[in-house]
Amino acid sequence: MESEIIKAARVLARDAQRLPFGPPVSFVYNPLLYAREPHEEYLARYARPGARVVLVGMNPGPWGMAQTGVPFGEVATVRDWLGIAGKVGAPPRWHPRLPVTGFQCPRSEVSGRRLWGLLKEHYGTAEALAQDLFVSNYCPLLFLDGGGRNLTPDKIGAADRTLLYALCDGFLRAVVTALRPQWLVGVGAFATARIRAVLGAVPEMSVRAAGILHPSPASPRANRDWAAQAREALLAQGVW
């Protein structure tokens, strides 16, 4: 039987695919559709009701979730530690600088390697992780401009953001309803702000919000022992 979170993810994938996006967006990748098989395997195995913590990222990275369908989905980690595999197709339109080759992708996503590396160090095994924590993403879509540069969701047009955020807020509420976590932890300022906005709009959700620095190598702070900073923040906020 399909879990409630898989059903919610399918609705999100379908509705997000229907959204029109204007400039500066030229290409939209929806891995919930073309990488549905590994994405749903990940949800089935790791999105467990009763998870105490949900880490919430921003949106798919070009060499991570865009390739594997798993949030922060660095290929080697997804395949070898999480044990996730599956068929990956391609978006209807893609930029030649960013092809989707799935689990054959030769590049390693630094953000994913850092985040999953911290979780592997803390929990030891993927099974122990699944007992306590789930990693999700706020937005399911990757956006590129005409030159193939990554656009984060806050950089798309204002009207487009309004429609997109409504869908993403709904999915985050569905994650909370399905998993009943004690904590939502934003990975980066954007995700943390969206968590607080969603929880503020639905005060009856008895979930606490926290945040950690995003592990992107584009951040000078993140390049100074990101794992130690993230661990310290999680301990200081009472999440770990």
N, C-alpha and C positions, 0 to 999 in steps of 0.2 A: 504494500500500500504506500502511495506517495505521502511524504511528510508535508505538513503545512508550509514549511519553509520552501520546499521544492515547488509547491503550487504557487506560492507568492513570487518566487524567482521567475517562474514561467510567465506570470502576468506582467512582471516588471520588464522582462525581456521583450515581450510582445508590444507593450505600450511604449517603451522607450524607442523601439524600432520605428514606430509610426511618427515620432516627433520630427518636424522639419527644423533644420538648423541653418541659419544664415551666416554671413561673414562674421568673424574670420574663419569659421569652420569650413573646411573643404572635404574632409574625410572623417567618417564615423565608423568605428569598429565596435561591434557588439558581441563579445565572446560568450555571452550567455546563450547566444544562438549558434554560432559556428563552432564553439567548443563546448556545446551542451553536454556531451557525454562525460568528459572529465569533471566539468563543473558540477553536474548533478551527483556524480560519484563522491566528490568532495563533500557536498551537502549531506548526502545520505550517511556518510561515515563520521563526519566531524561536527555537524550541527546538531548537538544533542540537547534535548530539554534538560534544564537544570544546570547548564554551564554557568559557572559563577561570573565569568568575565567574557565580554565580547569586545575584541579590538576592532575598531572601525577605521579603515583606510579611506582614501579619497576616491580614486578611480583606477582602472587598470593601467599598469605600466606597459610600455611598448615591448619590453623584453621579458615581461613576467606574465601577468594575467592575460594579456593580449595573445600570448602564445599557448598557455596551458589551461585557461579558464578558472584558475585558482587565485584568489587574492594574494598579492605579493608573490606570484607564482614562479619563482626562480626554478628553472627546469630541473636541475639536479635534485633540489630539495623536494619538489613535488613528486618526482619519480622515485627517488631512493629513500627518502625519510617518511613522507606521507603515504607512499605506495600507491599513488594515483596515476592512472594512465587512461588512454582512450583516444578515440578518433577526433581529430581537429581539422575542420575545413578552413574556409577563408571568408572574409567579409566580401560582399558584392563588389565593392570598390576599395582598392588599397593604394597607398603611395608606394612607388618603387623603392624608396629608401627604407620602407618598413614592411617587408613581406611577412606573412604569417606562415611559419614552417612548423608550428606546433612543438612537439617534443624533440624535433630535430634541430631546433634553434641553437646555433653555436654560441650565442651570447648569454652571459650570466647577468641577471638584473641585480645590481648592487643593493638597492633598497630591500628586495626580497631576501637576498642572502644575509643581510644584516638582521632583519626582523626575525626570520625563521631560525637563524643561528642563535639569537638570544633565547628564543622559546625552546630550542633543542637543548641548550645549555641548562635552562631552568627546569625543564620537565623530564629530560632524558629520553623518553620514548614518545612516539606519536600517540599511543594509547593513553598514556598519563596526561598528555596535553588535552586530549578529547574529553577527559573527565572534568576538566576545570575551565577551559578557555576555547573560544571559537574566534577565528579571524574572518571578518567580513569586509565589504567595501560599501561606501555610501552610494556611489554612482557606478552603474555597470558599463559605461561607455568610455572609450578612448577617443579623443578628438585630436585631429591634426589640421594644421593650416596648409595652404597650397604648397609650401616648401617642405612639408613633411615634419614640421616642428610640433612637438607635443603642446597641447593647450589644456590646462587644467580647467575644471568646470567653472571656476570663478572668472575665467577669462573669455567665456563665450558671451554672446549678446544678452542684454538684460531680459528681454522678452523670452528668449530661449531658456534662460536660467529659471525663470518663474515656472514654466511648464515642467522642466526637468526636475527641479527641486521638489515639486509636489509629488511626483512619482517616487523619488528617492526617499522622501520623508515617509511616505506610506510603507515602503519596503522596510525601512528601519523600525517602524512601529510593529510591522509583522514579525520581524526578528525578535523583538522584545516579547511579543505575545507568545511566540512559539517556544522560545528558549527560557524565558523568565530569569534573565541574569540579574545579579546584584549590581554589576558595574558595566557601563559603557565607557570605553577608553578610546578617545580620538587619537589617531596616529597623525600628528601634525595639527597646525592651527585651524585649517579649513574644516577637517573632520570633527574636531572638538567643538567648533562653533556650530556646526550643523546638529551635533548631538544635543547641545544645550538648547538650541532652537526647538527641536522636536520635543524634548522633555519639558521645556517651558510651556509648550502649547498643550500638553496633555499632563497636567500636574498629578493626575491619579496614578501615573506610572511611577511606582516606587523603586526607581533605579537611580543610582548615583552616577555622576559624570566625572571623568578624569581625562587627562591628556598627557601625551608624551611627544617629544621631538620627532619629526619625520626623519627617517633614515636616509633620505636622498643625498647622494654625493654632491648635488648642486648646493647643498647647505654647508658653509664652512664649519658651523657648529657640529653638524652631524659627522664631519670627518675627524673630529677630536674624540675618539672612543665613544661612538654613539651608544653601544651596548651598555657601558657603565652609566651613561647619563639616563638612559631609558630605565634601567634597573633601579637607579636611585630615585627617579620620579615615581615609579610604581610603588616602591617601598614607602616613600614619603607621603603619598596620597592614601596609603592603606589598602591598595589593590593587592599587592603581594606582602 
